[in-house]
Amino acid sequence: MTLLTSVYGTFRARVVAAHLEDEGFDVQLRGALDSPYALTVGDMARIDVYVPDDQLDDASLVLLATEVDESDVILDDDRPPIRDPHVPRRWVALLVLFVVIAGPIALVLRWY
């Protein structure tokens, strides 16, 4: 078995392994899989994904294609940002302006 990649977190490791197994690869996960520690960070959360030597190139290609597909989804998102129709921006701007101007004036008048 040869190291294909390392991922962080049990969920991500299982997703990668399931995707590779679905493509017909033999996969082994080694590392902090099902760790007794609930919160793992850094190297404590690293899980190594291994495949047989003869499947390494093909599995690398599958992972690369998956990353490209995921980046296309992110870059092709042309939807406009969601705005709350109940709070127009001009009212928020007016409220901030009022607080910035009226706040110091109220403090000055209070001292006199």
C-alpha positions as CSV (number, residue, x, y, z in Angstrom):
1,M,0.0,0.0,0.0
2,T,1.2,3.5,-0.9
3,L,0.2,6.8,0.7
4,L,-2.1,8.7,-1.7
5,T,-3.0,11.7,0.4
6,S,-3.6,12.9,3.9
7,V,-6.8,14.5,5.0
8,Y,-7.9,16.1,8.3
9,G,-10.9,14.8,10.1
10,T,-12.8,11.5,10.1
11,F,-15.7,12.7,8.0
12,R,-13.5,14.0,5.2
13,A,-11.4,10.8,5.2
14,R,-14.5,8.6,5.0
15,V,-15.9,10.7,2.1
16,V,-12.6,10.4,0.2
17,A,-12.4,6.7,0.8
18,A,-16.1,6.2,-0.2
19,H,-15.5,8.1,-3.4
20,L,-12.4,6.1,-4.3
21,E,-14.1,2.8,-3.4
22,D,-17.0,3.8,-5.7
23,E,-14.5,4.3,-8.5
24,G,-13.2,0.7,-7.9
25,F,-10.1,1.3,-5.8
26,D,-8.9,-0.6,-2.7
27,V,-8.6,2.0,0.1
28,Q,-7.1,1.8,3.6
29,L,-7.4,4.6,6.1
30,R,-4.8,5.0,8.8
31,G,-4.4,7.5,11.5
32,A,-6.7,9.2,13.9
33,L,-9.7,7.4,12.6
34,D,-12.4,7.0,15.3
35,S,-10.0,8.7,17.8
36,P,-11.1,8.7,21.5
37,Y,-10.5,12.4,21.5
38,A,-13.6,14.3,20.4
39,L,-11.9,17.4,19.2
40,T,-8.7,16.8,17.2
41,V,-6.7,19.5,15.4
42,G,-3.5,19.6,13.5
43,D,-1.6,16.3,13.2
44,M,-3.9,14.7,15.7
45,A,-6.7,14.9,13.2
46,R,-4.6,13.7,10.2
47,I,-5.8,10.5,8.5
48,D,-3.6,8.9,5.7
49,V,-5.3,7.4,2.7
50,Y,-3.5,4.4,1.2
51,V,-4.1,2.6,-2.1
52,P,-2.2,-0.3,-3.7
53,D,0.9,0.6,-5.6
54,D,-0.5,-0.3,-9.0
55,Q,-3.6,1.9,-8.4
56,L,-1.7,5.0,-7.2
57,D,-1.6,7.0,-10.5
58,D,-5.3,6.3,-11.3
59,A,-6.4,7.2,-7.8
60,S,-4.4,10.5,-8.0
61,L,-6.1,11.3,-11.2
62,V,-9.6,10.7,-9.7
63,L,-8.7,13.0,-6.7
64,L,-7.5,15.7,-9.1
65,A,-10.6,15.5,-11.2
66,T,-12.7,15.7,-8.1
67,E,-10.9,18.9,-7.0
68,V,-11.4,20.4,-10.4
69,D,-15.1,19.6,-10.4
70,E,-15.4,21.2,-6.9
71,S,-13.6,24.3,-8.0
72,D,-15.9,24.7,-11.0
73,V,-19.0,24.6,-8.8
74,I,-17.5,27.3,-6.6
75,L,-16.4,29.5,-9.5
76,D,-19.7,29.1,-11.5
77,D,-21.9,30.4,-8.7
78,D,-23.2,33.5,-10.4
79,R,-26.1,34.0,-8.1
80,P,-26.4,37.5,-6.6
81,P,-25.9,37.7,-2.8
82,I,-28.9,37.3,-0.7
83,R,-30.2,40.5,0.8
84,D,-32.8,40.8,3.5
85,P,-35.7,42.8,1.9
86,H,-36.9,43.9,5.4
87,V,-33.8,45.9,6.2
88,P,-32.8,48.2,3.3
89,R,-29.2,49.4,3.4
90,R,-30.1,53.0,3.5
91,W,-31.9,52.6,6.9
92,V,-28.9,50.8,8.3
93,A,-26.6,53.6,7.1
94,L,-29.0,56.3,8.5
95,L,-29.0,54.5,11.9
96,V,-25.2,54.3,12.0
97,L,-24.9,58.0,11.0
98,F,-27.4,58.9,13.7
99,V,-25.5,57.0,16.4
100,V,-22.2,58.5,15.3
101,I,-23.5,62.1,15.3
102,A,-26.1,62.0,18.1
103,G,-24.0,59.9,20.5
104,P,-21.2,62.5,21.0
105,I,-23.7,65.4,21.0
106,A,-25.7,63.7,23.8
107,L,-22.5,63.1,25.8
108,V,-21.5,66.8,25.4
109,L,-24.9,68.1,26.4
110,R,-25.0,65.8,29.4
111,W,-21.8,67.3,30.8
112,Y,-23.2,70.9,30.7
